[in-house]
Amino acid sequence: MRIIFVLRSLTLSGGIERVFVDKANWLANHGHSVLFLTFEQGTHPLSFQLDDGVGYEDLDCRYFRVYRYGILKRIIQMYLIKRQFRKRLQQKIEYFKPTAVVVPHNLTQYYGCLISLCSSAPIVVENHSAYTEFMNPGNSLKQKIHQHNYKVLVKRCRLVLSLTDKDADFWRSFNHSVQVAPNPITFYPDQIEETERKNRIICVGRLSRVKRWDRLVDAFSLISDKYPRWHVVIFGEGEEKDSLNEQICHLGLKGRITICSPTKEIYQEYFQSQFLVLSSDSEGFSLVLAEAMACGLPVVSTDCPFGPSEIIDDGTTGLLSKMDVNDLAEKMEWMITHEKERKQMGEKAHAAAAKYKKGVIMKQWEQAYLSVL
């Protein structure tokens, strides 16, 4: 099999970036020819390392540069850069002759270019966010155009891949060729060593509105005075960082809730924590839940569409919360006050996460790509 992965860049240390690199490396190490393309990388170092067997090139089509111009020149530059992107990607497709060209859902500005390639190239679209993020795009004309173009892309592409069953059910109304393959965890310890964990609640993810970190902060503020030895650490970057720090200070939680930059040693941070909390309005799959469970952590998550309920066995490997502050606070307090049950949940969570091991999941992705043939 010959496969091309297309990603905006490998500058950020995000979930999509890590999963795409993991898949590229695994496929290359299992006898497949892989070409990894970015188009806005520039001279930035790669956030995750590609193996020697993976070909890599940057198409140098940096769309964000158009915003430095005035409106008229910007429109012209938008047209030119999109035409350049389509031409350069087409050249790579003609040269490499791929079995599949895999693109994530978030190549917003290039939907039109990808639509035009669907008739001649085996385009595979991967949804790494729940469809609710696409169905609630806002009221601007620009957002509505992006939503329309994405629907057209989904209809015309060769295969749609979703991370959860419920998300896949929605996209089947647009395309009958839809398959489900969750993301893999990069590390699964066969045994969890007994270590002295801190009285710490860990949270991981980008600091965006959909993750609703404000809900987490409000929930912890309701119980923080009862448990002064407990604290929360959030690992992430994003546009909500300043407002979250203001909220933390306003509620008198400075020092009790800390926002840290993303780390490549996140598994070590899991091992030093007691449980993980996810407070999102929407999730595509939520790799952090599976990662934390693999490290023996029980998890508390809002029962949001669509990933958490397919990962967590409520009351066995973690707790599902209503999407409100008070119920989330109650579930967090239960975890804090039930030490014995928390440890038992962690053991069961570790066992349950085995189904997301890389070797298991990668074979599912491999079969999905092969089905394009």
N, C-alpha and C positions, 0 to 999 in steps of 0.2 A: 504494500500500500504506500502511496505517495500522498503526503498531506501538508497543506500550508495552513499555518496559524497566523491570523492577522490581529494585531493589537495596537492600540494608540501609542503606547510606550511602555517601557519597563523601568520607569523612573520611580513610581510609587510602590510601596510595599503592601499592596492591597490583596484582597482575596482572589480576585479574578486573575491578577498578574501571577500570583503564586500557583494557582491551579493550572493556568495555561502552560507555564514553564514545567511544572511537574508532569503534565501529560506529554509535552513535547519530548522531554528527556526519557520518559518511560517508553514511549513508542519507538524512539530512535534506538534505545537499548534492547528492543525486542524485534529488531529486523526490519523496521519501516524507515522509509526516507522522509525526513522532516525538514521543512523550510519555515523558519520563524521570521515574520515580517512585522516591523513597527513602522510608523510614519511620522512620529513627533518626538523621537528619542534625542536627536541632535547629538551633542557630545557628552550627555549625562551618562554616568555609569549605570550598568544594569543592576536593578534591585535584587534580582535572583539570577543565579548562574545557570547558563545553558551549557549542556554537556558538549564535548567536542564533536559528537556525531550529529548535532543539530546545526543546520545551516542558518545563518542569521544575516539579515540586511535591514537597513532603515530606508524607507522610500523618500524621506525628507519632504513631506507634504504637511507642513505645520500650519494648520488651519487657524490656530489662535493668533497668528501674526496679523490677520486681516483687521483685527480690532484696533490697530494702531493708526488706521487711515480714517479719513472723513467718509461720510455715508456713500457718496457716489463712487469713490475709488474703492471703497470696501466691497461694494456689490460686484465690481469688476474683478477684484482679487478673489472673491468667493468663487466666482465662476471659473477663474483660471486655475485655482488650487484644486478644485473638484475635478476639473478636466485632467489635470496633471496626475492626481491620485488614481483616477480610473485608467489612464493610459499606462502608468507604471505598474499597477497591479495586473492589468491585462497582459503586459509583457512577461511578468513573472509566471503567470498562469500558462501562457503559451510555451514558455521555456521549460517549466517544471512538469507540466502535464499531470496535475494532482488528481488523486482519487476524490479528495474533498478539500474545500477551502473553508476553514472554520473561522467564524467571526462572532464576537460577543454582541449582546443586545445594545451596547452603549456607544456604537459608532454613529451617533446621531446625525452629524452633518453629512455623512456619506451614504445614507440610506438610498438615495437616488442612484448613486454610482453602483451600488451593489445590486439594486433592482435591474439595472441595465445589463449586468453580467450574468444574471440568473439563467438566461436562455442558452448561454455557451459554457458556463462553468458550474461545477457541482457545489453550490453554496450551501453550507450548513450553518444555521443560526442557533446560537446557544443563549438561552434565557437564564441569566444569573440573578435576576430580580423577579419578584412576583408580578403577575400581569396587572395587579392593581396600581402599580407605579405607572404603567402605560395608559391605563384607562382614566386616570385622574391627572392629566398633564397640565392643568391650568387653563386659563381663558385666552391667552394670547394667541394671535394668528400663527406665530412661529411654532408654538407648542402643538397646536392642532395640526399643522402641516407635518411635523415630526411624527405625530401619532398616526396620521393617515399613511405616511410613507412606510412606517414600520409594519403596519398591517399588510400593505402591499408586498413588502419584502417577505414576510412570513408566508403569504399565500403562494409566492412564486419560487421560493427556495426549494432545494432538493430534500432537505430534512430539517426539522425543528427539534432541538434537544432541550428538555426542561429538567429541573433538579428535583421536582416533586410531582406526585400524581395529580394533585388538585390543579396545579398550574398547567400541567399537560392537558388536562381535560378542557380547559378554556381554549387553548390554542388549536385543539382539534376541530373547532368550529371554523377555522381558517385554512387548515392544512391537515390532510389525513395522515401525512408522514410525520408523526410526532412520537418521540421516544423519551423515556425517563432514565436518567443516570445521575445519581447524586455526586457531590464532590468527595474526593478522598481525603483522609487525614494523612499528613506527611510523617507522623510518628505514632507508633502504638507500642507502649511498653508491655511486654508479656506479663510482667509482674509489677505491682506498685509497691515500692519500698516504703516501709514505715518511717516517716520523717515527721518532725515537729512543725506542723503548719502554723502560720500566723493567723491571728483572728482577723482575717482579711477577706473581703468580698471582691472578686475580680470581674471586670467588664472589659470587653474587647470589641472594637469596631470603629468605623469612620464616624466622625463627629458631624453627622448630618441630621436634618430634621426628622427624617423617617425613622431614625433609631431611637428617638424620644428619650434622650438622656435626661432631659428636664423632668420627665416622669420618674426616673430612677432617683434623681436628687431629691425631689419632693417626697418620695416614698421613704428614703432613708432618713430624711429630716423628722419624720413622724416617730421613729423608733430610736434615733441616735442617742438621746439623753438616757434611755434605759440601759444602753449597752456601750458605755464610754470606752471600753477596751477594743471595740470593733471599728474598722475603718474600711473605706472603699477605694480601690484604685482602678482608674479607667485608662486603657491603652488605646490611643487613637489620635488622629489629626482630622481637621475639617473646619468648615465654615462656622460651626456652632461653638467653637472653643471659647471665644471671648464672652459670649452670652452665658455659657455654662459657668465659667469662672465667676462672673458677676452674680449669678444665682447662688453659687456655693458661698460666696462671701456674704451675700444678703441674708442667707439663712444661718449664718454663723457656723458653717461647716468647713472652714479653711483648716487644713490639717487632718480633717476626718475624711474628706473626699479629695483625692489627688488625680490630676490628669497628667499622664505621662505620654511621651512620644512612642510611636510603634517600635517594637523591638523584634529582632530576628530570633531572640531567645525566649519567645513567649511560653514555650513549654516549661521552662524553669520557673516562670512566674505562676503558671498553673499549679505546679507542685508546692508552691509556697502559700497557696490560698485554700480556703475552706469550701467555697462554692462560687459558682458563676451566676451572674444575673444578666438577662437580656430584656430590654424594655421597649422593643420596637413596635411600630404600627404595621410594618410589613417586612417579610423576609423571603428571599428566594429559596434558600436552603438553610442558612446559618451554620457555616462551617465551624464557628467558634463553639457551638454547643457540642458538636461531635468531638472536637479537639479536647475540650475540658473534660468531657465524659471519659475519653481515652486515658486521661491522666488521673482518673479516680475521683473526679469532682461531680457531685450532684449539681443540678442546674435549676434555676428558677427563670421562667420565661413567660412573657405575655403570650396568650394563645392567639397570636396574630396570624393572618394569612401569610404563608401557607406552610412554612417549614417546621416550626417547633412541634406541632402536634404529630408530625410524622417521624420525629426523632425521639421525643420524650415520651416515656410511658408514665403518665401522670400518677404520682404517688409511689412509683417504684424506682425510677431512675432520676426523677426530678419532680418539680411542681409547675403546673400551668396556671397562670394568673389571668384574671380578667384584665381588660385593657384600661384599668383605672388605678389611680395612685393608692387608694386605701387597700385594695385587695393585694396589690404588689407588695405593699408594706407588711401585710399580714403573712404572706408567703415567705418573705425575707426573715421576719421575726421567728417563724416556725423553724426555719433552718438554723438560726442562731441558737435557739433554745432547746433543740432536740439533737444533742450531740451524738448519741448512740444511733438513732435513726438516720442521721446525716451520713455517718460513716458507712452504714449498711447500704444506703442509696448510692454512695460513691462506688462501692464494690460492684453493685449491680450495673451502674452506669458504665464502668470500665468494661464489663463483660459485653454489654449491649453494643458498645462502640466498635467491637471487633469487625462488624459487618461493613465498616467504612474504611478498613485497611486498604492501603494503596494497591496491593496486588489483586484484591477482590474487585475494587471499583474500576481500576484501569482496564480490566478485561471487559467490563460492561461498555466503557467508552470505545474501546477498540472494536467491539462487535457493532456498535452503533455506526461508527465511521465506515466500517466494511459494508454495512447494509446499503450504503449509497451506491455501491456497485450494482 
